[in-house]
Amino acid sequence: MLVHLFRVRILGGPVRGWSLHSLRFQAFSAARSPNGRSSSFLLQAVAQLRSHLQAHLPRAPPTPRWSPSTRYWVGGILMVPAVLRQCPHLCPVVLCEAEVSPPHPAPELHFNWKLFLHFLCPHILVLGAAIVLALGAALVNVQIPLLLGQLVEIVAKYTRDHMGSFMSESRSLSTQLLILYGVQGLLTFGYLVLLSHIGERMAVDMRKALFSSLLRQDIAFFDAKKTGQLVSRLTTDVQEFKSSFKLVISQGLRSCTQVAGCLVSLSMLSPRLTLFLAIATPALMGVGTLMGSGLRKLSRQCQEQIARATGVADEALGNVRTVRAFSMEEREEERYRAELESCRCKAEELGRGIALFQGLSNIAFNCMVLGTLFIGGSLVAGQQLRGGDLMSFLVASQTVQRSMASLSVLFGQVVRGLSAGARVFEYMALSPCIPLKGGYCIPSKHLRGSITFQNVSFSYPCRPGFEVLKDFTLTLPPGKIVALVGQSGGGKTTVASLLERFYDPTAGKVTLDGHDLRTLDPSWLRGQVIGFISQEPVLFGTTIMENIRFGKLEASDEEVYKAAQEANAHEFISSFPEGYSTVVGERGTTLSGGQKQRLAIARALIKQPTVLILDEATSALDAESERVVQEALDRASAGRTVLVIAHRLSTVRAAHCIVVMANGQVWEAGTHEELLKKGGLYTELIRRQALDAPLTSAPPPEKLEDPRSCQCRA
Ligand SMILES: Nc1ncnc2c1ncn2[C@@H]1O[C@H](COP(=O)(O)OP(=O)(O)OP(=O)(O)O)[C@@H](O)[C@H]1O
């Protein structure tokens, strides 16, 4: 408890419900002992204060409650258990910056110092100022124990001799101490404000750069990554990196300076006591570090288990409709309960470990104080040390211990910060294979919309061994409707993705009006040439107006209304009280499937695309919605090159050309009537669909002709 007493004195902070003033009063009262010797004065004062502090200092809770910051620090904080858990206000930076760190698999990543310096450079002057202030605060902190010792010497002299005026003798020292406290407070305020300024600005810059880099990555990149993981890099990792950066500068500098300064003071005060400290402190900290690493491991397991439980809850709540539809509430409750139970066991084990650690560390630190007092007391008794110097020694040694404890915490924080930074910088340094912009734009007067796939082979980058398209050749004549049909998984959507240039073919090429797509500007291609309408339209959680305008940001209100009319959407939009200002909810949840689809059609039509891709655009709709949407699609298709991907063959009978895909190739092609006459796979698919058999089970019948000759006529 003496440890805490001196911390209260060093930092001048109030102990809950117990002011510094009353502590001092108790110390002085205790000092009026009959023998008047300074050493016994010290011991009595300490004993008295100790008993008061025991009664007033907050204690560790009987069962640990794992608040996010507690969980986070449980692993790393173990070198300063008593300080941080019982006197959290004494270490505001540490606790303010504590964040939840989600469990991450440990990929081998290297911290990108070049990128780090790029973000740091604009703030280098402010950082310099913060470092100067932090060093100043630390140096002031080194001075305080020495002055405190001198003050105690005056107190001891007065209680021994009862001569002179205590007030006049102590005035100058007290004033100096007050000034130092004030200066230290100001310096601390200054460097924390500056560090916060740098940290927040860097975090914003890093988030902007990372977000921008993520949005520019290839679609193949997103095939391989989880959205949650990417979002976590933007949020948690940047936060952790920022916290570590601020902590390392503030705490690290201060602690190093204090350790160095106080060690000099200590060796000047008493070399013998310093030797005792030099042996005992590292030994204790070594044991503590060993125990700490075990507990950190346990803490990590605890976090992973919490993440598993959260995953179960997230999945159940996110898919609540499916859970309800299958009456699976009890099963989900049971799964969550089981995960929670494991969490509890792990957390309790961790709690026991921490309790043991805290108990042992309290004993160790108290023994160190006792040892210092014992050896120091004997030196005082032998007239080799003054009582005031012993007091200074105790205060300074506590500063050293506290600083070394924060350094050991910081070490863990540095490791975490570096790996968080490495994760953030990893994606910033990635450059996509398909650029967003750059390349040739066909002048609109020459743009016809003729598409060809020439001997295209393709495997998805995340599944390189599996060829989805094999020597695929197809022509989409300008202004005509071509329908792609075939077995599920046959590669129809892949054809559309290649046309959008979400991927580049592994072999062969895709051309627009004779130009290889790789030579054309992708943003022009996607933004102005191709309109894409998928089975599950994704809307943004904003107004209908803004959702339609997403297709062409500079579109006027009139253009939006016109697109909505073409898409058969104007009527239902106008029936809403808020009209075009209606907010559609997250992903458009407040709209029906047919309404969402019509908004998606309006969004695609507003840019007046030359080529339209309809990927099973009506398959998720009921008969009535399908009729309205199909009407809109028929209108939208007129005069455009249209690629329709369809499962229901009845919807593509009117297409100028129907292409049947199988095994990643064009199996046969022609009009509905021509294909029926051939009696090949198309006929088989129609027969199966009439029987309502799934298309997936259809093995392709014998091929009737060379697929290369299956071309749609212009
Ligand atoms: N992003 C992807 N990464 C890896 N493989 C993929 C990816 N998308 C599709 N595939 C695979 O490519 C093959 C063709 O898929 P595609 O979606 O093009 O088929 P489809 O004919 O459109 O099927 P459906 O009619 O069921 O929509 C499938 O085997 C599928 O598993």
The ligand as an SDF file (V2000), in Angstrom:
LIG
                    3D

 31 33  0  0  0  0  0  0  0  0999 V2000
  -16.0250  -15.6250  -57.6450 N   0  0  0  0  0  0  0  0  0  0  0  0
  -15.8100  -16.9020  -57.9460 C   0  0  0  0  0  0  0  0  0  0  0  0
  -14.6790  -17.4960  -57.5780 N   0  0  0  0  0  0  0  0  0  0  0  0
  -14.4410  -18.7810  -57.8820 C   0  0  0  0  0  0  0  0  0  0  0  0
  -15.2880  -19.5530  -58.5760 N   0  0  0  0  0  0  0  0  0  0  0  0
  -16.4500  -19.0200  -58.9770 C   0  0  0  0  0  0  0  0  0  0  0  0
  -16.7760  -17.6670  -58.6700 C   0  0  0  0  0  0  0  0  0  0  0  0
  -17.9900  -17.4080  -59.1970 N   0  0  0  0  0  0  0  0  0  0  0  0
  -18.4020  -18.5360  -59.7910 C   0  0  0  0  0  0  0  0  0  0  0  0
  -17.4840  -19.5110  -59.6630 N   0  0  0  0  0  0  0  0  0  0  0  0
  -17.5450  -20.8520  -60.2040 C   0  0  0  0  0  0  0  0  0  0  0  0
  -17.5700  -20.7320  -61.6050 O   0  0  0  0  0  0  0  0  0  0  0  0
  -18.4810  -21.6580  -62.1530 C   0  0  0  0  0  0  0  0  0  0  0  0
  -19.4820  -20.8960  -63.0390 C   0  0  0  0  0  0  0  0  0  0  0  0
  -20.2320  -20.0530  -62.2100 O   0  0  0  0  0  0  0  0  0  0  0  0
  -21.3140  -19.0590  -62.8310 P   0  0  0  0  0  0  0  0  0  0  0  0
  -21.8720  -18.2520  -61.7030 O   0  0  0  0  0  0  0  0  0  0  0  0
  -20.7160  -18.3310  -63.9550 O   0  0  0  0  0  0  0  0  0  0  0  0
  -22.3840  -20.0860  -63.3560 O   0  0  0  0  0  0  0  0  0  0  0  0
  -23.8480  -19.8090  -63.8730 P   0  0  0  0  0  0  0  0  0  0  0  0
  -24.0070  -20.5660  -65.1190 O   0  0  0  0  0  0  0  0  0  0  0  0
  -24.1390  -18.3630  -63.9060 O   0  0  0  0  0  0  0  0  0  0  0  0
  -24.6860  -20.5170  -62.7200 O   0  0  0  0  0  0  0  0  0  0  0  0
  -26.1560  -20.1960  -62.2250 P   0  0  0  0  0  0  0  0  0  0  0  0
  -27.0430  -20.4350  -63.3980 O   0  0  0  0  0  0  0  0  0  0  0  0
  -26.3840  -21.1890  -61.1500 O   0  0  0  0  0  0  0  0  0  0  0  0
  -26.1770  -18.7800  -61.7650 O   0  0  0  0  0  0  0  0  0  0  0  0
  -19.1420  -22.3640  -61.0090 C   0  0  0  0  0  0  0  0  0  0  0  0
  -18.5380  -23.6360  -60.8800 O   0  0  0  0  0  0  0  0  0  0  0  0
  -18.8310  -21.5360  -59.8060 C   0  0  0  0  0  0  0  0  0  0  0  0
  -18.6200  -22.3360  -58.6680 O   0  0  0  0  0  0  0  0  0  0  0  0
  1  2  1  0
  2  3  1  0
  2  7  2  0
  3  4  2  0
  4  5  1  0
  5  6  2  0
  6  7  1  0
  6 10  1  0
  7  8  1  0
  8  9  2  0
  9 10  1  0
 10 11  1  0
 11 12  1  0
 11 30  1  0
 12 13  1  0
 13 14  1  0
 13 28  1  0
 14 15  1  0
 15 16  1  0
 16 17  2  0
 16 18  1  0
 16 19  1  0
 19 20  1  0
 20 21  2  0
 20 22  1  0
 20 23  1  0
 23 24  1  0
 24 25  2  0
 24 26  1  0
 24 27  1  0
 28 29  1  0
 28 30  1  0
 30 31  1  0
M  END
$$$$
